[in-house]
Amino acid sequence: MSAEETVLAGTEKPERNAKAKSIPTRKAKPAARPGKLQPDWWSKSFAGAVLGLTLALALSGLFAWYGPGGIDAPDKRQFVMWSIAPLWVIAFSLVFLIPTGRRALLMMGALNLVAFGLLFATTYIHSGGLQ
């Protein structure tokens, strides 16, 4: 077999076309500054810390009234007291899923108004206020 027959038989690999168009790629967005807090984080943290705590207090108060055994159930005070921390952590965590800090403050404030409204209405009704 001669050299020409070997080339014609296809034993050599064809060279790639150097002028082929490349596939366009998307440019990556520049990364945010790693050490800088976003302005929303302060308002979200405030909403979670302060309004989350007050919401946890109101929800535990509602559980004290409407939970099993009513307000005078034995050993219920201890459970209600220890339920505040997990409720606060849940509220504090979920507040960061809200897109903006202003909306977080408004939503947590509205939830607090509803929860405390229900709590005050409950204590008013159970104290004999509607006779």
Secondary structure, 3 states (H helix, E strand, C coil): CCHHHHHHHCCCCCCCCCCCCCCCCCCCCCCCCCCCCCHHHHHHHHHHHHHHHHHHHHHHHHHHHHCCCCCCCCCHHHHHHHHHHHHHHHHHHHHHHCCCHHHHHHHHHHHHHHHHHHHHHHHHHHCCCCC
